[in-house]
Amino acid sequence: MNRITHFELASDDLEKTAAFYREVFSWKVEKWEGPVDYWLVTSGDESTPGINGGLMPAGGEFGGTINTVEVDDIDAAIAKALANGGEVALEKQAIPGVATRLISRIMPALSSGCTRQTPMCQCRAD
């Protein structure tokens, strides 16, 4: 069974969105030092149930929420998604030092990502 391991929220105003989640839910939100405009979200203490995520600019294909599901074999997950009515919304891509990711659209209103973590990721060692 595969679990949701990460969420991404799209926003037209990342500063305002970050301030909102900090103030309302006491989340830690900080700008990522990587090559794209992305904000890391820590939604709670590691000792309590829950997942962390990120904020990204809205626009293009995505304007809502993406839930990421970790899989052992991303190519097999792609094949299963396509065989069950999903469609690829964003081709498979490497996120250096983190994962390989694919965004698929399950229904018009729902986007889901699949990742295969790299050995360097602190989330899971292969």
C-alpha positions in Angstrom: 0.0 0.0 0.0 1.3 3.4 -0.9 0.9 6.5 1.3 0.6 10.2 0.7 3.9 11.6 1.8 3.9 15.2 0.7 1.4 18.0 -0.3 1.8 21.1 -2.5 -0.4 24.1 -2.4 -0.4 26.5 -5.3 -0.8 30.3 -4.7 -0.7 33.6 -6.6 0.9 35.2 -3.6 3.4 33.0 -1.8 4.4 35.5 0.8 0.8 36.1 1.9 0.0 32.4 1.8 3.1 31.6 3.9 2.1 34.2 6.4 -1.5 32.8 6.6 -0.4 29.3 7.4 2.2 30.5 9.9 -0.3 32.6 11.7 -3.4 30.3 11.6 -1.7 26.9 12.1 1.7 27.8 13.4 3.3 26.0 10.5 7.0 26.6 9.7 7.2 28.0 6.1 10.5 29.0 4.6 11.7 29.7 1.1 13.7 26.8 -0.5 17.2 27.6 -1.6 16.8 25.6 -4.8 16.7 26.7 -8.4 12.9 27.3 -8.5 10.4 29.4 -6.5 9.3 27.0 -3.9 8.6 27.2 -0.1 9.0 24.3 2.3 6.2 23.7 4.8 6.6 21.9 8.1 3.1 21.2 9.4 4.0 19.8 12.8 6.4 18.0 15.0 7.9 14.8 13.6 6.7 12.9 16.6 3.0 13.5 15.7 1.1 12.0 12.7 0.9 14.1 9.5 2.9 15.1 6.5 4.8 18.2 5.4 4.7 19.9 2.1 5.3 23.0 0.0 4.0 26.1 -1.6 4.4 26.7 -5.3 3.4 29.5 -7.7 -0.1 29.0 -9.2 -0.3 29.0 -13.0 0.1 26.7 -15.9 -1.5 23.3 -15.3 -1.8 23.6 -11.6 -3.8 26.0 -9.5 -4.8 23.9 -6.5 -3.4 21.1 -4.5 -1.1 18.2 -5.4 -0.9 15.2 -3.1 2.3 13.1 -3.6 2.2 9.3 -3.1 5.5 7.5 -2.7 5.9 4.4 -4.9 8.7 1.8 -5.2 8.5 1.7 -9.0 7.5 5.0 -10.7 7.3 3.4 -14.2 4.9 0.7 -12.9 2.8 3.4 -11.2 2.7 5.4 -14.5 1.5 2.3 -16.3 -1.2 1.6 -13.7 -2.4 5.2 -13.7 -2.7 5.2 -17.5 -4.5 1.8 -17.5 -7.0 3.1 -15.0 -8.0 6.3 -16.7 -5.3 8.7 -15.4 -3.4 10.9 -17.7 0.1 12.4 -17.5 -0.1 16.1 -16.6 3.6 16.6 -16.2 6.2 14.2 -17.5 8.5 12.3 -15.1 11.3 14.6 -13.9 14.2 14.3 -11.5 14.3 16.6 -8.5 18.1 16.5 -7.7 18.8 15.0 -4.3 15.2 14.4 -3.6 13.2 12.2 -5.9 11.9 11.4 -9.4 8.4 12.7 -9.8 5.5 12.4 -12.1 2.3 14.4 -12.0 -0.8 12.6 -13.2 -4.4 13.8 -13.4 -6.8 11.2 -12.0 -10.0 13.3 -12.7 -10.2 16.9 -13.9 -10.3 18.2 -10.4 -7.6 16.0 -8.8 -3.9 16.0 -9.4 -1.7 13.4 -7.8 2.1 13.0 -7.8 4.1 9.9 -7.6 7.7 9.9 -6.4 10.5 7.4 -6.1 12.8 8.7 -3.5 16.6 8.9 -4.2 19.0 7.3 -1.8 20.2 10.8 -0.8 16.7 11.8 0.5 16.4 11.9 4.3 12.8 10.8 4.0 13.6 7.2 3.0 16.9 5.3 2.2 16.7 2.7 -0.5 
